[in-house]
Each structure stands twice: as C-alpha cells, then as structure tokens.
Amino acid sequence: MTTITASVVNKLRQMTGAGMMDCKKALQEAEGDIDAAIDILRKSGAAKAAKRADRDAAEGLSIAKSSADNTYGIVV
C-alpha cells in the first residue's frame, strides 16, 4: 500500500476542488496515482449528481434583470 502524504492530498484537492477525505480516499484507491485519482473523483461526482438529479427545488427565488438596451443583464 502506498503512503499518502498530506501534501499530495492537498495538491489533488487544489486541482479538483474536492474535499480532503474524498481526495484521500481516491488517492488510496488509485494507489497514489494523481491522474487515476482525478478519474475516480469524476466518477464518484457523477454518481453523487445522479442520485440528486431527481430532487426538486421546492423553495427559493431567482430574479433576472437586463439593462434598457439589453447590453448586459444579471441573475440573482
């Protein structure tokens, strides 16, 4: 088993934006290979997104506004 250092976990985290524990688990599964760990994180992220895809946003509000000449707009 490959030893995973905090610096490697931090490097992967900075590259992907994933959480520390997710990065550590991905690196352990990939045996320290950063490229393989990125692929693992992508697959797990897709699986997590698929689980949440059927959820409806029951609360919230979105507002869109554009300028009079429609050259710019904003969504809040």
N, CA, C and O atoms as a Tripos MOL2 file, in Angstrom:
@<TRIPOS>MOLECULE
protein
  304   303    76     0     0
PROTEIN
NO_CHARGES

@<TRIPOS>ATOM
      1 N           0.8430   -1.1810    0.0000 N.3       1 MET1
      2 CA          0.0000    0.0000    0.0000 C.3       1 MET1
      3 C           0.8850    1.2400    0.0000 C.2       1 MET1
      4 O           1.8680    1.3140    0.7380 O.2       1 MET1
      5 N           0.5320    2.2000   -0.8230 N.am      2 THR2
      6 CA          1.2900    3.4340   -0.9570 C.3       2 THR2
      7 C           0.9260    4.3970    0.1660 C.2       2 THR2
      8 O          -0.2440    4.5450    0.5190 O.2       2 THR2
      9 N           1.9450    5.0490    0.7230 N.am      3 THR3
     10 CA          1.7070    6.0490    1.7540 C.3       3 THR3
     11 C           1.2540    7.3450    1.0880 C.2       3 THR3
     12 O           1.9070    7.8530    0.1760 O.2       3 THR3
     13 N           0.1400    7.8600    1.5530 N.am      4 ILE4
     14 CA         -0.4280    9.0900    1.0070 C.3       4 ILE4
     15 C          -0.0960   10.2290    1.9640 C.2       4 ILE4
     16 O          -0.5300   10.2190    3.1160 O.2       4 ILE4
     17 N           0.6720   11.2100    1.4910 N.am      5 THR5
     18 CA          1.0480   12.3370    2.3450 C.3       5 THR5
     19 C           0.0110   13.4560    2.2330 C.2       5 THR5
     20 O          -0.7590   13.5230    1.2750 O.2       5 THR5
     21 N           0.0160   14.3160    3.2240 N.am      6 ALA6
     22 CA         -0.9190   15.4410    3.2400 C.3       6 ALA6
     23 C          -0.6630   16.3890    2.0740 C.2       6 ALA6
     24 O          -1.5990   16.9960    1.5540 O.2       6 ALA6
     25 N           0.5860   16.5210    1.6630 N.am      7 SER7
     26 CA          0.8950   17.4310    0.5550 C.3       7 SER7
     27 C           0.3090   16.9180   -0.7630 C.2       7 SER7
     28 O          -0.1390   17.7080   -1.5940 O.2       7 SER7
     29 N           0.3140   15.6020   -0.9530 N.am      8 VAL8
     30 CA         -0.2690   15.0240   -2.1690 C.3       8 VAL8
     31 C          -1.7860   15.1960   -2.1490 C.2       8 VAL8
     32 O          -2.3960   15.5220   -3.1680 O.2       8 VAL8
     33 N          -2.3880   14.9740   -0.9800 N.am      9 VAL9
     34 CA         -3.8360   15.1650   -0.8370 C.3       9 VAL9
     35 C          -4.1910   16.6200   -1.1160 C.2       9 VAL9
     36 O          -5.1680   16.9030   -1.8110 O.2       9 VAL9
     37 N          -3.4030   17.5380   -0.5770 N.am     10 ASN10
     38 CA         -3.6560   18.9650   -0.7890 C.3      10 ASN10
     39 C          -3.5030   19.3410   -2.2640 C.2      10 ASN10
     40 O          -4.2850   20.1360   -2.7850 O.2      10 ASN10
     41 N          -2.5080   18.7760   -2.9320 N.am     11 LYS11
     42 CA         -2.3050   19.0540   -4.3550 C.3      11 LYS11
     43 C          -3.5150   18.5960   -5.1680 C.2      11 LYS11
     44 O          -3.9900   19.3190   -6.0440 O.2      11 LYS11
     45 N          -4.0130   17.3890   -4.8730 N.am     12 LEU12
     46 CA         -5.1890   16.8710   -5.5730 C.3      12 LEU12
     47 C          -6.4120   17.7310   -5.2670 C.2      12 LEU12
     48 O          -7.2330   17.9960   -6.1450 O.2      12 LEU12
     49 N          -6.5210   18.1530   -4.0370 N.am     13 ARG13
     50 CA         -7.6550   18.9930   -3.6260 C.3      13 ARG13
     51 C          -7.6420   20.3240   -4.3670 C.2      13 ARG13
     52 O          -8.6910   20.8050   -4.7970 O.2      13 ARG13
     53 N          -6.4650   20.9210   -4.5200 N.am     14 GLN14
     54 CA         -6.3530   22.1870   -5.2460 C.3      14 GLN14
     55 C          -6.6680   22.0040   -6.7260 C.2      14 GLN14
     56 O          -7.2150   22.9050   -7.3620 O.2      14 GLN14
     57 N          -6.3280   20.8540   -7.2690 N.am     15 MET15
     58 CA         -6.5800   20.5900   -8.6820 C.3      15 MET15
     59 C          -8.0600   20.3420   -8.9620 C.2      15 MET15
     60 O          -8.5650   20.7110  -10.0220 O.2      15 MET15
     61 N          -8.7560   19.7160   -8.0070 N.am     16 THR16
     62 CA        -10.1250   19.2810   -8.2580 C.3      16 THR16
     63 C         -11.1880   20.0530   -7.4960 C.2      16 THR16
     64 O         -12.3360   20.1170   -7.9360 O.2      16 THR16
     65 N         -10.8270   20.6390   -6.3640 N.am     17 GLY17
     66 CA        -11.8160   21.3080   -5.5340 C.3      17 GLY17
     67 C         -12.6290   20.3510   -4.6770 C.2      17 GLY17
     68 O         -13.5870   20.7680   -4.0250 O.2      17 GLY17
     69 N         -12.2640   19.0840   -4.6670 N.am     18 ALA18
     70 CA        -12.9750   18.0850   -3.8680 C.3      18 ALA18
     71 C         -12.5510   18.1920   -2.4060 C.2      18 ALA18
     72 O         -11.5530   18.8390   -2.0890 O.2      18 ALA18
     73 N         -13.3040   17.5630   -1.5270 N.am     19 GLY19
     74 CA        -12.9980   17.5790   -0.1040 C.3      19 GLY19
     75 C         -11.7550   16.7710    0.2260 C.2      19 GLY19
     76 O         -11.3280   15.9140   -0.5480 O.2      19 GLY19
     77 N         -11.1800   17.0560    1.3910 N.am     20 MET20
     78 CA         -9.9420   16.3790    1.8060 C.3      20 MET20
     79 C         -10.1210   14.8660    1.8900 C.2      20 MET20
     80 O          -9.3000   14.1130    1.3670 O.2      20 MET20
     81 N         -11.1860   14.4230    2.5410 N.am     21 MET21
     82 CA        -11.3820   12.9830    2.7170 C.3      21 MET21
     83 C         -11.6860   12.3000    1.3910 C.2      21 MET21
     84 O         -11.2470   11.1720    1.1670 O.2      21 MET21
     85 N         -12.4310   12.9630    0.5070 N.am     22 ASP22
     86 CA        -12.6940   12.3980   -0.8160 C.3      22 ASP22
     87 C         -11.3940   12.2440   -1.5960 C.2      22 ASP22
     88 O         -11.1870   11.2360   -2.2710 O.2      22 ASP22
     89 N         -10.5170   13.2450   -1.5030 N.am     23 CYS23
     90 CA         -9.2230   13.1770   -2.1850 C.3      23 CYS23
     91 C          -8.3660   12.0590   -1.6160 C.2      23 CYS23
     92 O          -7.7210   11.3220   -2.3620 O.2      23 CYS23
     93 N          -8.3600   11.9340   -0.2960 N.am     24 LYS24
     94 CA         -7.5500   10.8930    0.3360 C.3      24 LYS24
     95 C          -8.0450    9.5080   -0.0620 C.2      24 LYS24
     96 O          -7.2410    8.6290   -0.3760 O.2      24 LYS24
     97 N          -9.3560    9.3070   -0.0520 N.am     25 LYS25
     98 CA         -9.9160    8.0070   -0.4400 C.3      25 LYS25
     99 C          -9.6140    7.6940   -1.8970 C.2      25 LYS25
    100 O          -9.2870    6.5560   -2.2340 O.2      25 LYS25
    101 N          -9.7210    8.7010   -2.7650 N.am     26 ALA26
    102 CA         -9.4350    8.4960   -4.1830 C.3      26 ALA26
    103 C          -7.9660    8.1530   -4.3980 C.2      26 ALA26
    104 O          -7.6450    7.2870   -5.2120 O.2      26 ALA26
    105 N          -7.0740    8.8220   -3.6780 N.am     27 LEU27
    106 CA         -5.6430    8.5210   -3.7970 C.3      27 LEU27
    107 C          -5.3210    7.1280   -3.2770 C.2      27 LEU27
    108 O          -4.4840    6.4310   -3.8510 O.2      27 LEU27
    109 N          -5.9730    6.7170   -2.2000 N.am     28 GLN28
    110 CA         -5.7490    5.3700   -1.6840 C.3      28 GLN28
    111 C          -6.2300    4.3290   -2.6820 C.2      28 GLN28
    112 O          -5.5620    3.3200   -2.9080 O.2      28 GLN28
    113 N          -7.3850    4.5750   -3.2770 N.am     29 GLU29
    114 CA         -7.9230    3.6410   -4.2670 C.3      29 GLU29
    115 C          -7.0440    3.5930   -5.5140 C.2      29 GLU29
    116 O          -6.9000    2.5430   -6.1390 O.2      29 GLU29
    117 N          -6.4530    4.7440   -5.8740 N.am     30 ALA30
    118 CA         -5.6000    4.8360   -7.0560 C.3      30 ALA30
    119 C          -4.1480    4.5030   -6.7460 C.2      30 ALA30
    120 O          -3.2890    4.5890   -7.6250 O.2      30 ALA30
    121 N          -3.8680    4.1240   -5.5080 N.am     31 GLU31
    122 CA         -2.5150    3.7640   -5.0660 C.3      31 GLU31
    123 C          -1.5210    4.9000   -5.3060 C.2      31 GLU31
    124 O          -0.3850    4.6680   -5.7200 O.2      31 GLU31
    125 N          -1.9670    6.1360   -5.0370 N.am     32 GLY32
    126 CA         -1.0790    7.2860   -5.1210 C.3      32 GLY32
    127 C          -0.9930    7.9620   -6.4700 C.2      32 GLY32
    128 O          -0.3350    8.9960   -6.5900 O.2      32 GLY32
    129 N          -1.6340    7.4160   -7.4940 N.am     33 ASP33
    130 CA         -1.5940    7.9970   -8.8370 C.3      33 ASP33
    131 C          -2.6080    9.1410   -8.9290 C.2      33 ASP33
    132 O          -3.8150    8.9180   -8.8360 O.2      33 ASP33
    133 N          -2.1080   10.3630   -9.1120 N.am     34 ILE34
    134 CA         -2.9850   11.5400   -9.1160 C.3      34 ILE34
    135 C          -3.9530   11.5130  -10.2920 C.2      34 ILE34
    136 O          -5.1280   11.8370  -10.1240 O.2      34 ILE34
    137 N          -3.4850   11.1330  -11.4830 N.am     35 ASP35
    138 CA         -4.3720   11.1080  -12.6490 C.3      35 ASP35
    139 C          -5.5090   10.1080  -12.4650 C.2      35 ASP35
    140 O          -6.6570   10.3950  -12.8040 O.2      35 ASP35
    141 N          -5.1860    8.9360  -11.9290 N.am     36 ALA36
    142 CA         -6.2280    7.9380  -11.6670 C.3      36 ALA36
    143 C          -7.1760    8.4220  -10.5790 C.2      36 ALA36
    144 O          -8.3770    8.1570  -10.6390 O.2      36 ALA36
    145 N          -6.6490    9.1250   -9.5900 N.am     37 ALA37
    146 CA         -7.4860    9.6600   -8.5140 C.3      37 ALA37
    147 C          -8.4580   10.7060   -9.0510 C.2      37 ALA37
    148 O          -9.6030   10.7780   -8.6040 O.2      37 ALA37
    149 N          -8.0110   11.5120  -10.0050 N.am     38 ILE38
    150 CA         -8.9060   12.5000  -10.6230 C.3      38 ILE38
    151 C         -10.0490   11.7930  -11.3380 C.2      38 ILE38
    152 O         -11.2020   12.2140  -11.2350 O.2      38 ILE38
    153 N          -9.7380   10.7180  -12.0630 N.am     39 ASP39
    154 CA        -10.7880    9.9470  -12.7350 C.3      39 ASP39
    155 C         -11.7670    9.3550  -11.7300 C.2      39 ASP39
    156 O         -12.9760    9.3560  -11.9620 O.2      39 ASP39
    157 N         -11.2520    8.8520  -10.6220 N.am     40 ILE40
    158 CA        -12.1070    8.2830   -9.5750 C.3      40 ILE40
    159 C         -13.0190    9.3570   -9.0050 C.2      40 ILE40
    160 O         -14.2090    9.1170   -8.7990 O.2      40 ILE40
    161 N         -12.4690   10.5400   -8.7490 N.am     41 LEU41
    162 CA        -13.2820   11.6380   -8.2240 C.3      41 LEU41
    163 C         -14.3580   12.0600   -9.2180 C.2      41 LEU41
    164 O         -15.4790   12.3750   -8.8190 O.2      41 LEU41
    165 N         -14.0310   12.0690  -10.5010 N.am     42 ARG42
    166 CA        -15.0290   12.4240  -11.5200 C.3      42 ARG42
    167 C         -16.1650   11.4110  -11.5330 C.2      42 ARG42
    168 O         -17.3370   11.7830  -11.5970 O.2      42 ARG42
    169 N         -15.8130   10.1320  -11.4740 N.am     43 LYS43
    170 CA        -16.8430    9.0870  -11.4860 C.3      43 LYS43
    171 C         -17.7070    9.1540  -10.2400 C.2      43 LYS43
    172 O         -18.9250    9.0000  -10.3230 O.2      43 LYS43
    173 N         -17.0950    9.3800   -9.0870 N.am     44 SER44
    174 CA        -17.8820    9.4520   -7.8550 C.3      44 SER44
    175 C         -18.7440   10.7130   -7.8450 C.2      44 SER44
    176 O         -19.8570   10.6980   -7.3210 O.2      44 SER44
    177 N         -18.2430   11.7920   -8.4140 N.am     45 GLY45
    178 CA        -19.0320   13.0200   -8.5180 C.3      45 GLY45
    179 C         -20.2340   12.8390   -9.4250 C.2      45 GLY45
    180 O         -21.3140   13.3560   -9.1400 O.2      45 GLY45
    181 N         -20.0520   12.1060  -10.5200 N.am     46 ALA46
    182 CA        -21.1690   11.8320  -11.4230 C.3      46 ALA46
    183 C         -22.2080   10.9540  -10.7390 C.2      46 ALA46
    184 O         -23.4100   11.1330  -10.9350 O.2      46 ALA46
    185 N         -21.7370   10.0020   -9.9340 N.am     47 ALA47
    186 CA        -22.6640    9.1290   -9.2100 C.3      47 ALA47
    187 C         -23.4520    9.9240   -8.1730 C.2      47 ALA47
    188 O         -24.6550    9.7170   -8.0140 O.2      47 ALA47
    189 N         -22.7780   10.8340   -7.4670 N.am     48 LYS48
    190 CA        -23.4690   11.6640   -6.4750 C.3      48 LYS48
    191 C         -24.4830   12.5760   -7.1520 C.2      48 LYS48
    192 O         -25.5870   12.7650   -6.6410 O.2      48 LYS48
    193 N         -24.1210   13.1390   -8.2890 N.am     49 ALA49
    194 CA        -25.0370   14.0260   -9.0100 C.3      49 ALA49
    195 C         -26.2450   13.2570   -9.5260 C.2      49 ALA49
    196 O         -27.3600   13.7780   -9.5210 O.2      49 ALA49
    197 N         -26.0340   12.0230   -9.9710 N.am     50 ALA50
    198 CA        -27.1440   11.2120  -10.4650 C.3      50 ALA50
    199 C         -28.1370   10.9010   -9.3550 C.2      50 ALA50
    200 O         -29.3440   10.8500   -9.5950 O.2      50 ALA50
    201 N         -27.6330   10.6930   -8.1350 N.am     51 LYS51
    202 CA        -28.5230   10.4190   -7.0030 C.3      51 LYS51
    203 C         -29.4000   11.6240   -6.6890 C.2      51 LYS51
    204 O         -30.5340   11.4640   -6.2370 O.2      51 LYS51
    205 N         -28.8940   12.8110   -6.9190 N.am     52 ARG52
    206 CA        -29.6180   14.0300   -6.5640 C.3      52 ARG52
    207 C         -30.3910   14.6240   -7.7390 C.2      52 ARG52
    208 O         -31.0700   15.6370   -7.5730 O.2      52 ARG52
    209 N         -30.3030   14.0250   -8.9060 N.am     53 ALA53
    210 CA        -30.9110   14.5960  -10.1010 C.3      53 ALA53
    211 C         -32.4300   14.6610  -10.0230 C.2      53 ALA53
    212 O         -33.0400   15.5440  -10.6260 O.2      53 ALA53
    213 N         -33.0430   13.7500   -9.2980 N.am     54 ASP54
    214 CA        -34.5000   13.7200   -9.2530 C.3      54 ASP54
    215 C         -35.0860   14.6370   -8.1840 C.2      54 ASP54
    216 O         -36.3080   14.7120   -8.0460 O.2      54 ASP54
    217 N         -34.2640   15.3200   -7.4420 N.am     55 ARG55
    218 CA        -34.7590   16.2280   -6.4090 C.3      55 ARG55
    219 C         -35.2650   17.5250   -7.0300 C.2      55 ARG55
    220 O         -34.6740   18.0560   -7.9710 O.2      55 ARG55
    221 N         -36.3690   18.0200   -6.4840 N.am     56 ASP56
    222 CA        -36.9160   19.2950   -6.9290 C.3      56 ASP56
    223 C         -36.5190   20.3930   -5.9550 C.2      56 ASP56
    224 O         -36.4210   20.1630   -4.7490 O.2      56 ASP56
    225 N         -36.2950   21.5650   -6.4770 N.am     57 ALA57
    226 CA        -36.0490   22.7270   -5.6240 C.3      57 ALA57
    227 C         -37.4140   23.3090   -5.2680 C.2      57 ALA57
    228 O         -38.0270   24.0090   -6.0740 O.2      57 ALA57
    229 N         -37.8830   23.0150   -4.0620 N.am     58 ALA58
    230 CA        -39.2210   23.4330   -3.6530 C.3      58 ALA58
    231 C         -39.2440   24.8640   -3.1300 C.2      58 ALA58
    232 O         -40.3020   25.4910   -3.0940 O.2      58 ALA58
    233 N         -38.1070   25.3790   -2.7300 N.am     59 GLU59
    234 CA        -38.0510   26.7280   -2.1880 C.3      59 GLU59
    235 C         -36.9550   27.5080   -2.8910 C.2      59 GLU59
    236 O         -35.9930   26.9350   -3.4040 O.2      59 GLU59
    237 N         -37.1130   28.8050   -2.9040 N.am     60 GLY60
    238 CA        -36.0870   29.6510   -3.4900 C.3      60 GLY60
    239 C         -36.6830   30.6330   -4.4750 C.2      60 GLY60
    240 O         -37.8640   30.5660   -4.8130 O.2      60 GLY60
    241 N         -35.8510   31.5360   -4.9210 N.am     61 LEU61
    242 CA        -36.3040   32.5930   -5.8090 C.3      61 LEU61
    243 C         -35.1510   33.0000   -6.7170 C.2      61 LEU61
    244 O         -34.0170   33.1510   -6.2630 O.2      61 LEU61
    245 N         -35.4420   33.1750   -7.9830 N.am     62 SER62
    246 CA        -34.4600   33.6810   -8.9420 C.3      62 SER62
    247 C         -35.0370   34.9180   -9.6040 C.2      62 SER62
    248 O         -36.2160   34.9510   -9.9560 O.2      62 SER62
    249 N         -34.2130   35.9210   -9.7700 N.am     63 ILE63
    250 CA        -34.6430   37.1640  -10.4030 C.3      63 ILE63
    251 C         -33.6580   37.4890  -11.5220 C.2      63 ILE63
    252 O         -32.4450   37.4280  -11.3220 O.2      63 ILE63
    253 N         -34.1770   37.8330  -12.6920 N.am     64 ALA64
    254 CA        -33.3420   38.2290  -13.8220 C.3      64 ALA64
    255 C         -33.7000   39.6550  -14.2190 C.2      64 ALA64
    256 O         -34.8740   40.0260  -14.2370 O.2      64 ALA64
    257 N         -32.6950   40.4450  -14.5320 N.am     65 LYS65
    258 CA        -32.9040   41.8450  -14.9150 C.3      65 LYS65
    259 C         -31.9020   42.1880  -16.0100 C.2      65 LYS65
    260 O         -30.7280   41.8270  -15.9250 O.2      65 LYS65
    261 N         -32.3710   42.8800  -17.0300 N.am     66 SER66
    262 CA        -31.4590   43.3230  -18.0830 C.3      66 SER66
    263 C         -31.5280   44.8370  -18.2080 C.2      66 SER66
    264 O         -32.4890   45.4670  -17.7670 O.2      66 SER66
    265 N         -30.5040   45.4040  -18.8100 N.am     67 SER67
    266 CA        -30.4710   46.8560  -18.9960 C.3      67 SER67
    267 C         -31.4950   47.2540  -20.0630 C.2      67 SER67
    268 O         -31.9910   46.4050  -20.8040 O.2      67 SER67
    269 N         -31.8000   48.5300  -20.1320 N.am     68 ALA68
    270 CA        -32.7970   49.0210  -21.0850 C.3      68 ALA68
    271 C         -32.4120   48.7160  -22.5270 C.2      68 ALA68
    272 O         -33.2790   48.4380  -23.3560 O.2      68 ALA68
    273 N         -31.1160   48.7640  -22.8310 N.am     69 ASP69
    274 CA        -30.6740   48.4840  -24.1950 C.3      69 ASP69
    275 C         -30.2250   47.0320  -24.3830 C.2      69 ASP69
    276 O         -29.6760   46.6760  -25.4260 O.2      69 ASP69
    277 N         -30.4590   46.2040  -23.3740 N.am     70 ASN70
    278 CA        -30.1390   44.7700  -23.4100 C.3      70 ASN70
    279 C         -28.6720   44.4780  -23.6960 C.2      70 ASN70
    280 O         -28.3580   43.4780  -24.3410 O.2      70 ASN70
    281 N         -27.7750   45.3280  -23.2310 N.am     71 THR71
    282 CA        -26.3500   45.0750  -23.4220 C.3      71 THR71
    283 C         -25.7610   44.2560  -22.2850 C.2      71 THR71
    284 O         -24.7020   43.6490  -22.4410 O.2      71 THR71
    285 N         -26.4380   44.2340  -21.1430 N.am     72 TYR72
    286 CA        -25.9750   43.4110  -20.0330 C.3      72 TYR72
    287 C         -27.1690   43.0140  -19.1780 C.2      72 TYR72
    288 O         -28.2310   43.6320  -19.2470 O.2      72 TYR72
    289 N         -26.9830   41.9820  -18.3790 N.am     73 GLY73
    290 CA        -28.0430   41.5110  -17.5020 C.3      73 GLY73
    291 C         -27.4560   40.8940  -16.2540 C.2      73 GLY73
    292 O         -26.2450   40.7000  -16.1450 O.2      73 GLY73
    293 N         -28.3360   40.5870  -15.3090 N.am     74 ILE74
    294 CA        -27.9120   39.9920  -14.0520 C.3      74 ILE74
    295 C         -28.9780   38.9990  -13.6000 C.2      74 ILE74
    296 O         -30.1720   39.2280  -13.7880 O.2      74 ILE74
    297 N         -28.5400   37.9110  -13.0090 N.am     75 VAL75
    298 CA        -29.4380   36.9220  -12.4210 C.3      75 VAL75
    299 C         -29.0520   36.7830  -10.9640 C.2      75 VAL75
    300 O         -27.8920   36.5190  -10.6480 O.2      75 VAL75
    301 N         -30.0160   36.9560  -10.0760 N.am     76 VAL76
    302 CA        -29.7720   36.8600   -8.6330 C.3      76 VAL76
    303 C         -30.5840   35.7210   -8.0840 C.2      76 VAL76
    304 O         -30.5370   35.4520   -6.8840 O.2      76 VAL76
@<TRIPOS>BOND
     1     1     2 1
     2     2     3 1
     3     3     4 2
     4     3     5 am
     5     5     6 1
     6     6     7 1
     7     7     8 2
     8     7     9 am
     9     9    10 1
    10    10    11 1
    11    11    12 2
    12    11    13 am
    13    13    14 1
    14    14    15 1
    15    15    16 2
    16    15    17 am
    17    17    18 1
    18    18    19 1
    19    19    20 2
    20    19    21 am
    21    21    22 1
    22    22    23 1
    23    23    24 2
    24    23    25 am
    25    25    26 1
    26    26    27 1
    27    27    28 2
    28    27    29 am
    29    29    30 1
    30    30    31 1
    31    31    32 2
    32    31    33 am
    33    33    34 1
    34    34    35 1
    35    35    36 2
    36    35    37 am
    37    37    38 1
    38    38    39 1
    39    39    40 2
    40    39    41 am
    41    41    42 1
    42    42    43 1
    43    43    44 2
    44    43    45 am
    45    45    46 1
    46    46    47 1
    47    47    48 2
    48    47    49 am
    49    49    50 1
    50    50    51 1
    51    51    52 2
    52    51    53 am
    53    53    54 1
    54    54    55 1
    55    55    56 2
    56    55    57 am
    57    57    58 1
    58    58    59 1
    59    59    60 2
    60    59    61 am
    61    61    62 1
    62    62    63 1
    63    63    64 2
    64    63    65 am
    65    65    66 1
    66    66    67 1
    67    67    68 2
    68    67    69 am
    69    69    70 1
    70    70    71 1
    71    71    72 2
    72    71    73 am
    73    73    74 1
    74    74    75 1
    75    75    76 2
    76    75    77 am
    77    77    78 1
    78    78    79 1
    79    79    80 2
    80    79    81 am
    81    81    82 1
    82    82    83 1
    83    83    84 2
    84    83    85 am
    85    85    86 1
    86    86    87 1
    87    87    88 2
    88    87    89 am
    89    89    90 1
    90    90    91 1
    91    91    92 2
    92    91    93 am
    93    93    94 1
    94    94    95 1
    95    95    96 2
    96    95    97 am
    97    97    98 1
    98    98    99 1
    99    99   100 2
   100    99   101 am
   101   101   102 1
   102   102   103 1
   103   103   104 2
   104   103   105 am
   105   105   106 1
   106   106   107 1
   107   107   108 2
   108   107   109 am
   109   109   110 1
   110   110   111 1
   111   111   112 2
   112   111   113 am
   113   113   114 1
   114   114   115 1
   115   115   116 2
   116   115   117 am
   117   117   118 1
   118   118   119 1
   119   119   120 2
   120   119   121 am
   121   121   122 1
   122   122   123 1
   123   123   124 2
   124   123   125 am
   125   125   126 1
   126   126   127 1
   127   127   128 2
   128   127   129 am
   129   129   130 1
   130   130   131 1
   131   131   132 2
   132   131   133 am
   133   133   134 1
   134   134   135 1
   135   135   136 2
   136   135   137 am
   137   137   138 1
   138   138   139 1
   139   139   140 2
   140   139   141 am
   141   141   142 1
   142   142   143 1
   143   143   144 2
   144   143   145 am
   145   145   146 1
   146   146   147 1
   147   147   148 2
   148   147   149 am
   149   149   150 1
   150   150   151 1
   151   151   152 2
   152   151   153 am
   153   153   154 1
   154   154   155 1
   155   155   156 2
   156   155   157 am
   157   157   158 1
   158   158   159 1
   159   159   160 2
   160   159   161 am
   161   161   162 1
   162   162   163 1
   163   163   164 2
   164   163   165 am
   165   165   166 1
   166   166   167 1
   167   167   168 2
   168   167   169 am
   169   169   170 1
   170   170   171 1
   171   171   172 2
   172   171   173 am
   173   173   174 1
   174   174   175 1
   175   175   176 2
   176   175   177 am
   177   177   178 1
   178   178   179 1
   179   179   180 2
   180   179   181 am
   181   181   182 1
   182   182   183 1
   183   183   184 2
   184   183   185 am
   185   185   186 1
   186   186   187 1
   187   187   188 2
   188   187   189 am
   189   189   190 1
   190   190   191 1
   191   191   192 2
   192   191   193 am
   193   193   194 1
   194   194   195 1
   195   195   196 2
   196   195   197 am
   197   197   198 1
   198   198   199 1
   199   199   200 2
   200   199   201 am
   201   201   202 1
   202   202   203 1
   203   203   204 2
   204   203   205 am
   205   205   206 1
   206   206   207 1
   207   207   208 2
   208   207   209 am
   209   209   210 1
   210   210   211 1
   211   211   212 2
   212   211   213 am
   213   213   214 1
   214   214   215 1
   215   215   216 2
   216   215   217 am
   217   217   218 1
   218   218   219 1
   219   219   220 2
   220   219   221 am
   221   221   222 1
   222   222   223 1
   223   223   224 2
   224   223   225 am
   225   225   226 1
   226   226   227 1
   227   227   228 2
   228   227   229 am
   229   229   230 1
   230   230   231 1
   231   231   232 2
   232   231   233 am
   233   233   234 1
   234   234   235 1
   235   235   236 2
   236   235   237 am
   237   237   238 1
   238   238   239 1
   239   239   240 2
   240   239   241 am
   241   241   242 1
   242   242   243 1
   243   243   244 2
   244   243   245 am
   245   245   246 1
   246   246   247 1
   247   247   248 2
   248   247   249 am
   249   249   250 1
   250   250   251 1
   251   251   252 2
   252   251   253 am
   253   253   254 1
   254   254   255 1
   255   255   256 2
   256   255   257 am
   257   257   258 1
   258   258   259 1
   259   259   260 2
   260   259   261 am
   261   261   262 1
   262   262   263 1
   263   263   264 2
   264   263   265 am
   265   265   266 1
   266   266   267 1
   267   267   268 2
   268   267   269 am
   269   269   270 1
   270   270   271 1
   271   271   272 2
   272   271   273 am
   273   273   274 1
   274   274   275 1
   275   275   276 2
   276   275   277 am
   277   277   278 1
   278   278   279 1
   279   279   280 2
   280   279   281 am
   281   281   282 1
   282   282   283 1
   283   283   284 2
   284   283   285 am
   285   285   286 1
   286   286   287 1
   287   287   288 2
   288   287   289 am
   289   289   290 1
   290   290   291 1
   291   291   292 2
   292   291   293 am
   293   293   294 1
   294   294   295 1
   295   295   296 2
   296   295   297 am
   297   297   298 1
   298   298   299 1
   299   299   300 2
   300   299   301 am
   301   301   302 1
   302   302   303 1
   303   303   304 2
@<TRIPOS>SUBSTRUCTURE
     1 MET1         2 RESIDUE 1 A MET
     2 THR2         6 RESIDUE 1 A THR
     3 THR3        10 RESIDUE 1 A THR
     4 ILE4        14 RESIDUE 1 A ILE
     5 THR5        18 RESIDUE 1 A THR
     6 ALA6        22 RESIDUE 1 A ALA
     7 SER7        26 RESIDUE 1 A SER
     8 VAL8        30 RESIDUE 1 A VAL
     9 VAL9        34 RESIDUE 1 A VAL
    10 ASN10       38 RESIDUE 1 A ASN
    11 LYS11       42 RESIDUE 1 A LYS
    12 LEU12       46 RESIDUE 1 A LEU
    13 ARG13       50 RESIDUE 1 A ARG
    14 GLN14       54 RESIDUE 1 A GLN
    15 MET15       58 RESIDUE 1 A MET
    16 THR16       62 RESIDUE 1 A THR
    17 GLY17       66 RESIDUE 1 A GLY
    18 ALA18       70 RESIDUE 1 A ALA
    19 GLY19       74 RESIDUE 1 A GLY
    20 MET20       78 RESIDUE 1 A MET
    21 MET21       82 RESIDUE 1 A MET
    22 ASP22       86 RESIDUE 1 A ASP
    23 CYS23       90 RESIDUE 1 A CYS
    24 LYS24       94 RESIDUE 1 A LYS
    25 LYS25       98 RESIDUE 1 A LYS
    26 ALA26      102 RESIDUE 1 A ALA
    27 LEU27      106 RESIDUE 1 A LEU
    28 GLN28      110 RESIDUE 1 A GLN
    29 GLU29      114 RESIDUE 1 A GLU
    30 ALA30      118 RESIDUE 1 A ALA
    31 GLU31      122 RESIDUE 1 A GLU
    32 GLY32      126 RESIDUE 1 A GLY
    33 ASP33      130 RESIDUE 1 A ASP
    34 ILE34      134 RESIDUE 1 A ILE
    35 ASP35      138 RESIDUE 1 A ASP
    36 ALA36      142 RESIDUE 1 A ALA
    37 ALA37      146 RESIDUE 1 A ALA
    38 ILE38      150 RESIDUE 1 A ILE
    39 ASP39      154 RESIDUE 1 A ASP
    40 ILE40      158 RESIDUE 1 A ILE
    41 LEU41      162 RESIDUE 1 A LEU
    42 ARG42      166 RESIDUE 1 A ARG
    43 LYS43      170 RESIDUE 1 A LYS
    44 SER44      174 RESIDUE 1 A SER
    45 GLY45      178 RESIDUE 1 A GLY
    46 ALA46      182 RESIDUE 1 A ALA
    47 ALA47      186 RESIDUE 1 A ALA
    48 LYS48      190 RESIDUE 1 A LYS
    49 ALA49      194 RESIDUE 1 A ALA
    50 ALA50      198 RESIDUE 1 A ALA
    51 LYS51      202 RESIDUE 1 A LYS
    52 ARG52      206 RESIDUE 1 A ARG
    53 ALA53      210 RESIDUE 1 A ALA
    54 ASP54      214 RESIDUE 1 A ASP
    55 ARG55      218 RESIDUE 1 A ARG
    56 ASP56      222 RESIDUE 1 A ASP
    57 ALA57      226 RESIDUE 1 A ALA
    58 ALA58      230 RESIDUE 1 A ALA
    59 GLU59      234 RESIDUE 1 A GLU
    60 GLY60      238 RESIDUE 1 A GLY
    61 LEU61      242 RESIDUE 1 A LEU
    62 SER62      246 RESIDUE 1 A SER
    63 ILE63      250 RESIDUE 1 A ILE
    64 ALA64      254 RESIDUE 1 A ALA
    65 LYS65      258 RESIDUE 1 A LYS
    66 SER66      262 RESIDUE 1 A SER
    67 SER67      266 RESIDUE 1 A SER
    68 ALA68      270 RESIDUE 1 A ALA
    69 ASP69      274 RESIDUE 1 A ASP
    70 ASN70      278 RESIDUE 1 A ASN
    71 THR71      282 RESIDUE 1 A THR
    72 TYR72      286 RESIDUE 1 A TYR
    73 GLY73      290 RESIDUE 1 A GLY
    74 ILE74      294 RESIDUE 1 A ILE
    75 VAL75      298 RESIDUE 1 A VAL
    76 VAL76      302 RESIDUE 1 A VAL
